[in-house]
Amino acid sequence: MSTRTVIEEALRRLAPRIPPHEFGAVVDHALDSRGLRGAAPETAAWLSLVAYVRHTLTEYDDLLSQGYDQDSARYFVGDDIREVLAAWGVKRTLGEEE
């Protein structure tokens, strides 16, 4: 089974209601990220999903550009991330470091 297929399966389990266009972007990110190359499929899917939501669907990058540090920016967008993940059927809890 290809790496893409395994990550797709993991993402479907993690976020069963993710919209199709978001699904493809998250899988592509997991495959293209150097930091995720050696990760287990579930880990790659999860970290890619959280990063995608953080950077694409929240004000995280705007907060960084305003001078907030990563931890503070992540804190301020945490509820937004959790809301999107819940809408997509994610049951896993967002950790403070994610």
C-alpha positions, 0 to 999 in steps of 0.5 A, spaced: 500 500 500 502 506 498 504 512 503 499 516 500 493 511 501 495 509 508 495 517 510 489 518 507 486 512 511 488 515 517 486 522 516 479 519 514 479 515 521 481 522 524 476 527 521 471 523 517 467 529 515 473 533 513 471 536 506 474 533 500 478 539 498 481 540 505 482 532 505 487 533 499 491 539 502 492 535 508 494 529 505 499 533 500 502 537 506 503 530 510 507 527 504 511 534 502 513 535 509 520 533 511 518 533 518 513 528 517 517 523 512 519 518 518 512 519 522 507 513 523 501 515 518 496 516 524 501 521 527 503 524 520 495 525 518 494 528 525 500 533 525 498 535 518 491 536 520 492 541 525 497 545 522 493 545 516 487 548 520 492 553 524 495 556 518 489 556 513 483 557 517 485 561 523 488 568 524 495 564 527 499 567 521 496 574 522 498 573 530 505 571 528 506 577 524 503 582 529 509 580 534 506 574 538 510 568 539 508 561 537 505 559 544 501 565 545 498 565 538 497 557 538 493 559 545 489 564 542 487 560 536 486 554 540 478 554 540 478 556 533 482 549 531 478 545 536 471 548 533 473 546 526 476 539 528 469 538 532 465 540 525 470 535 521 468 529 526 475 529 530 474 526 537 482 527 539 483 532 543 488 538 541 494 538 546 497 544 548 504 543 544 500 542 537 
